[in-house]
Amino acid sequence: MPNYIAVVHKEPASDYGVSFPDFPGCITAGKTVDEAKDLAYEALLFHLEGLREDGGPLPAPTNLEDMVADPENADAVAFLVISVPDAQGKVKRINITMAEETLRLVDAAAKRRGLSRSSFLTRAAQEVMEREGRNPAA
């Protein structure tokens, strides 16, 4: 599971901006660091999906030490490590069945985090598998 570094910047009276030096043009922002982190994950997945559709290769992740040493990142307020499951794999559409009330709660939780339903369910499943010590990309 590759890990990409997100660089968080904060100007006075602005949201937390997030960029991915390994993926020029992949940017987002959030009102809080937590919101910015969630939106960064979503933005990176969307960017990777576009790269896959275009048949483009994924760059090797830059390590954190090099990212911190880069003078362009001197004003960063934080560095986030975003794990991307199965970054080289294909996305597959599935159908699932769940109670209507559960679906309403899932959608509300996803919306609070600025995520799509699919991204929320994927992240929830990955977190459970990681807690159980399983590799979600396997």
C-alpha positions as a printed NumPy array, in Angstrom:
array([[  0.   ,   0.   ,   0.   ],
       [  1.825,   3.152,  -1.154],
       [  1.945,   6.176,   1.126],
       [  1.901,   9.649,  -0.406],
       [  2.702,  12.846,   1.46 ],
       [  0.187,  15.68 ,   1.584],
       [  1.533,  19.114,   2.49 ],
       [ -0.77 ,  21.299,   4.592],
       [ -0.499,  25.085,   4.374],
       [ -2.401,  27.722,   6.326],
       [ -2.578,  31.407,   5.558],
       [ -4.141,  33.797,   8.086],
       [ -7.939,  33.995,   7.647],
       [ -8.021,  31.053,   5.237],
       [ -8.813,  27.352,   5.221],
       [ -6.134,  24.669,   5.489],
       [ -4.856,  24.091,   1.957],
       [ -3.546,  20.663,   1.007],
       [ -1.389,  19.707,  -1.958],
       [  0.406,  16.578,  -3.121],
       [  3.857,  17.351,  -4.529],
       [  3.928,  13.905,  -6.169],
       [  0.707,  14.831,  -8.027],
       [  0.839,  18.41 ,  -9.338],
       [ -2.658,  19.832,  -9.56 ],
       [ -4.083,  17.569,  -6.857],
       [ -5.181,  20.092,  -4.238],
       [ -8.001,  20.621,  -1.769],
       [ -8.803,  22.599,   1.368],
       [-10.761,  22.25 ,   4.584],
       [-11.896,  24.465,   7.424],
       [-10.142,  22.222,   9.982],
       [ -7.105,  19.97 ,   9.74 ],
       [ -9.365,  16.925,  10.123],
       [-11.64 ,  18.08 ,   7.322],
       [ -8.619,  18.872,   5.151],
       [ -7.237,  15.373,   5.808],
       [-10.513,  13.711,   4.807],
       [-10.823,  15.849,   1.689],
       [ -7.169,  15.184,   0.818],
       [ -7.814,  11.444,   0.829],
       [-10.856,  11.925,  -1.415],
       [ -8.947,  14.263,  -3.767],
       [ -6.046,  11.828,  -4.074],
       [ -8.337,   8.879,  -4.836],
       [-10.122,  10.946,  -7.486],
       [ -6.788,  12.014,  -8.99 ],
       [ -5.531,   8.414,  -9.056],
       [ -8.743,   7.283, -10.729],
       [ -8.147,   9.84 , -13.487],
       [ -4.553,   8.666, -13.921],
       [ -5.74 ,   5.051, -14.206],
       [ -8.374,   5.973, -16.791],
       [ -5.733,   7.817, -18.815],
       [ -3.372,   4.848, -18.524],
       [ -0.726,   6.991, -16.859],
       [  1.852,   5.568, -14.453],
       [  1.785,   6.405, -10.78 ],
       [  4.866,   8.156,  -9.436],
       [  6.944,   6.557,  -6.729],
       [  6.077,   8.224,  -3.42 ],
       [  8.56 ,  10.825,  -2.199],
       [  9.78 ,  10.015,   1.297],
       [  8.924,  12.316,   4.185],
       [ 12.535,  13.354,   4.863],
       [ 12.934,  14.659,   1.298],
       [  9.553,  16.388,   1.474],
       [ 10.48 ,  18.186,   4.726],
       [ 13.895,  19.188,   3.339],
       [ 12.382,  20.73 ,   0.182],
       [ 12.546,  24.561,   0.512],
       [  9.162,  24.824,  -1.254],
       [  7.601,  23.181,   1.798],
       [  9.263,  25.451,   4.368],
       [  5.97 ,  27.171,   5.243],
       [  4.033,  23.908,   5.674],
       [  2.124,  23.612,   8.925],
       [  1.785,  19.837,   8.684],
       [  2.613,  16.824,   6.579],
       [  0.   ,  14.103,   6.245],
       [  0.768,  10.565,   5.134],
       [ -2.084,   9.263,   2.987],
       [ -2.176,   5.499,   2.414],
       [ -3.654,   4.502,  -0.903],
       [ -4.979,   0.952,  -1.01 ],
       [ -4.334,  -0.981,  -4.185],
       [ -3.196,   2.16 ,  -6.012],
       [ -2.422,   0.165,  -9.157],
       [ -5.643,  -1.848,  -9.09 ],
       [ -8.884,  -1.269, -10.894],
       [-11.946,   0.116,  -9.226],
       [-14.9  ,  -2.248,  -9.387],
       [-18.531,  -1.241,  -9.038],
       [-20.547,  -3.461,  -6.692],
       [-24.116,  -3.659,  -5.445],
       [-24.858,  -4.047,  -1.752],
       [-28.01 ,  -4.293,   0.293],
       [-28.574,  -2.573,   3.639],
       [-31.433,  -1.253,   5.704],
       [-32.756,   2.129,   4.592],
       [-32.047,   3.712,   7.992],
       [-28.477,   2.388,   7.955],
       [-27.997,   3.85 ,   4.485],
       [-29.323,   7.21 ,   5.711],
       [-26.814,   7.141,   8.584],
       [-23.969,   6.143,   6.238],
       [-24.8  ,   9.021,   3.893],
       [-24.965,  11.496,   6.788],
       [-21.608,  10.303,   8.164],
       [-20.027,  10.513,   4.709],
       [-21.382,  14.024,   4.173],
       [-20.011,  15.223,   7.53 ],
       [-16.575,  14.058,   6.396],
       [-16.874,  15.491,   2.892],
       [-16.743,  11.995,   1.388],
       [-18.823,  10.124,  -1.123],
       [-20.779,   7.094,   0.039],
       [-18.322,   4.782,  -1.753],
       [-15.268,   6.445,  -0.237],
       [-16.781,   6.362,   3.235],
       [-17.656,   2.664,   3.032],
       [-14.233,   1.831,   1.559],
       [-12.404,   3.708,   4.316],
       [-14.572,   2.137,   7.026],
       [-13.824,  -1.35 ,   5.717],
       [-10.1  ,  -0.592,   5.442],
       [ -9.969,   0.728,   9.012],
       [-11.631,  -2.421,  10.362],
       [ -9.211,  -4.655,   8.461],
       [ -6.206,  -2.618,   9.621],
       [ -7.373,  -2.875,  13.249],
       [ -7.624,  -6.642,  12.788],
       [ -4.082,  -6.693,  11.408],
       [ -5.087,  -7.588,   7.882],
       [ -3.739,  -5.984,   4.747],
       [ -6.769,  -4.373,   3.023],
       [ -4.981,  -4.422,  -0.337],
       [ -4.529,  -8.2  ,  -0.232]])
